[in-house]
Amino acid sequence: MKKYFITGLIFLLPLAVTIAIIAFIVNFLTQPFIGLVSSLLSHLDLLNRSYLFLTPEQFIKYCSQILILILLFLVTMFLGMVTQWFFINSLLSLGDKILHRIPIVNTVYKTVQDIIKTLFVSDKNSFKQVVMVPFPRDNMYAIGLVARESPTICSQTVKQELISVLIPTTPNPTTGFLLMYKREDLIYIDMRPDEAIKYIVSCGVIVPESHLPKTAK
């Protein structure tokens, strides 16, 4: 019985977590507009009725969320196209300069902007190289992702080149430690970043197939 329960749990838990995350994202994106769109759709006689096991209110809500997601996608695509135009691009540049001059706002805005450019626009190898590093002390190792070279002032202070490494925590890899190591202390390993994240999230249970120890025949 225990074996069957664990097997069912392994199947259902990832599915439940996936559904919960998707539901959270959908609600987060649609919540600001759901009231307006629902009130408009409620006037349509075709939608204002029960379908299967859904009440009229639930059916209108789900239709509203689908419609909002489609509109958000189209608006995002449209903004991506218009930003290519010189005039619009100039206005956005002006808005960008204004935001950079507003106290407090400029700090948050510039930080988020730099992170997005580094992750999605820059051609640098940030977070694309997996390493083993001594942590939390010598003779113990942790999986880390190479961010980039440490700030020049830090390297100059210790008179050695330092590399910034993000060490994600388990089971939540969105938090972690940002540490600076000497280049010779980094042990580069043949593992993709997504494999490393899976290994960390699973608390070491999920090991990439190519790195599994070979069983004796």
C-alpha positions in Angstrom: 0.0 0.0 0.0 2.8 2.4 0.9 4.5 1.7 -2.5 1.2 2.5 -4.4 0.8 5.7 -2.3 4.3 6.9 -3.0 3.9 6.1 -6.8 0.6 8.1 -6.9 2.2 11.0 -5.0 5.2 11.1 -7.4 2.7 11.4 -10.2 0.2 13.9 -8.7 2.5 16.3 -6.8 4.4 17.7 -9.8 1.1 18.0 -11.6 -0.5 19.8 -8.7 2.4 22.2 -8.3 2.5 22.9 -12.1 -1.3 23.7 -12.1 -0.9 25.9 -9.0 1.9 27.9 -10.6 0.0 28.3 -13.9 -3.1 29.4 -12.0 -1.1 31.9 -10.0 0.4 33.4 -13.1 -3.0 33.5 -14.9 -4.7 35.2 -11.9 -1.8 37.6 -11.5 -2.0 38.8 -15.2 -5.7 38.9 -15.4 -6.8 40.2 -12.0 -6.5 44.0 -12.9 -8.8 43.6 -15.9 -11.2 40.7 -14.8 -13.9 43.0 -13.4 -14.2 45.1 -16.6 -14.1 42.2 -19.0 -16.5 40.1 -17.0 -19.1 42.9 -16.8 -18.9 43.3 -20.6 -19.2 39.6 -21.3 -22.1 39.2 -18.8 -24.3 41.2 -21.2 -23.9 38.5 -23.9 -26.7 36.0 -23.7 -24.6 33.3 -25.3 -22.2 33.3 -22.3 -24.5 34.1 -19.5 -25.6 30.5 -18.9 -24.4 27.3 -17.4 -22.1 24.9 -19.3 -21.3 21.4 -18.1 -20.4 21.8 -14.4 -19.7 25.5 -14.5 -22.0 28.1 -13.2 -22.7 31.2 -15.4 -20.4 33.3 -13.2 -17.5 30.8 -13.4 -18.0 30.4 -17.2 -17.8 34.2 -17.7 -14.8 34.4 -15.4 -12.8 31.7 -17.3 -13.8 33.2 -20.7 -12.7 36.6 -19.5 -9.3 35.3 -18.4 -8.8 33.6 -21.8 -9.8 36.8 -23.6 -7.5 38.9 -21.4 -4.5 36.6 -22.0 -5.1 36.7 -25.7 -5.3 40.5 -25.6 -2.2 40.8 -23.4 -0.3 38.6 -25.9 -1.4 40.7 -28.8 -0.6 44.0 -27.0 2.9 42.7 -26.1 3.5 41.7 -29.7 2.3 45.1 -30.9 4.5 47.0 -28.5 7.5 44.8 -29.6 6.8 45.9 -33.2 6.2 49.6 -32.6 9.4 49.9 -30.5 11.3 49.3 -33.7 9.9 52.6 -35.1 12.2 55.5 -34.6 9.7 58.0 -33.2 8.3 55.5 -30.7 11.8 54.4 -29.8 12.7 58.0 -29.1 9.7 58.5 -26.8 10.7 55.3 -24.9 14.2 56.6 -24.6 12.9 59.8 -23.1 10.8 57.9 -20.7 13.7 55.8 -19.8 15.8 58.9 -19.0 13.0 60.3 -16.8 12.8 57.1 -14.8 16.5 57.1 -14.3 16.3 60.6 -12.7 13.5 59.9 -10.2 15.0 59.1 -6.7 14.3 55.6 -5.4 12.5 54.6 -8.6 15.7 54.9 -10.6 17.5 52.4 -8.3 14.8 49.7 -8.7 14.2 50.4 -12.4 17.8 50.3 -13.4 18.5 47.2 -11.4 15.7 45.3 -13.0 16.6 46.6 -16.4 20.2 45.5 -16.1 19.2 42.0 -14.9 16.8 41.6 -17.9 19.4 42.8 -20.4 22.0 40.4 -18.9 19.8 37.4 -19.0 17.9 37.9 -22.2 19.8 40.3 -24.4 23.5 40.2 -23.6 25.6 37.6 -25.4 27.7 37.0 -22.3 27.9 33.6 -20.6 26.2 34.7 -17.4 24.7 31.8 -15.5 25.5 29.4 -18.4 28.6 27.8 -16.8 28.2 25.3 -13.9 31.0 25.0 -11.4 31.8 23.3 -8.1 33.1 25.6 -5.4 34.3 25.2 -1.8 31.3 25.9 0.3 30.6 26.4 3.2 34.2 25.5 3.9 37.2 23.7 2.4 36.8 20.1 1.5 33.1 20.6 1.0 31.6 21.6 -2.4 28.5 23.2 -3.7 27.0 23.6 -7.2 27.2 27.1 -8.5 26.5 29.2 -11.6 29.1 31.6 -12.9 27.7 35.1 -13.0 30.6 37.1 -14.4 33.8 38.8 -13.3 33.5 40.5 -9.8 33.6 44.3 -9.6 37.1 45.7 -10.3 37.3 47.3 -6.9 36.9 43.9 -5.2 39.6 42.2 -7.3 42.0 45.2 -6.8 41.4 45.0 -3.0 42.7 41.5 -2.8 45.1 41.9 -5.7 43.7 38.8 -7.5 41.1 38.3 -10.1 37.7 37.3 -8.6 34.7 35.6 -10.2 31.2 36.1 -9.0 29.3 32.8 -8.5 25.7 32.3 -7.5 25.1 29.3 -5.2 21.3 28.5 -5.4 19.7 27.1 -2.3 17.6 24.0 -2.2 14.7 23.4 -2.8 14.1 27.0 -3.8 16.8 28.0 -6.3 15.5 31.6 -6.6 17.4 32.4 -3.4 21.0 31.7 -2.7 24.4 33.2 -2.0 26.5 35.4 -4.2 30.2 34.7 -3.5 33.4 35.8 -5.1 36.1 33.1 -5.8 39.6 33.1 -7.2 39.5 31.7 -10.7 41.7 28.7 -9.6 39.2 27.8 -7.0 36.5 27.1 -9.6 36.0 23.5 -10.8 34.2 23.6 -14.1 32.0 20.6 -14.7 30.2 19.2 -17.8 26.7 19.9 -16.7 24.0 22.2 -18.2 22.5 24.9 -16.0 19.0 23.3 -16.3 20.5 20.0 -15.1 22.1 21.8 -12.2 18.8 23.5 -11.2 16.9 20.2 -11.4 19.6 18.6 -9.1 19.3 21.5 -6.6 15.5 21.7 -6.6 15.2 17.9 -6.1 17.5 18.1 -3.1 20.0 15.9 -5.0 17.5 13.2 -5.9 17.3 13.9 -9.6 20.8 13.3 -11.2 21.3 13.9 -14.9 21.3 10.6 -16.7 24.6 11.2 -18.4 26.2 11.7 -14.9 24.7 8.7 -13.2 27.3 6.2 -11.9 27.6 3.1 -14.1 26.3 -0.1 -12.5 28.5 -3.1 -12.5 27.5 -5.7 -15.0 
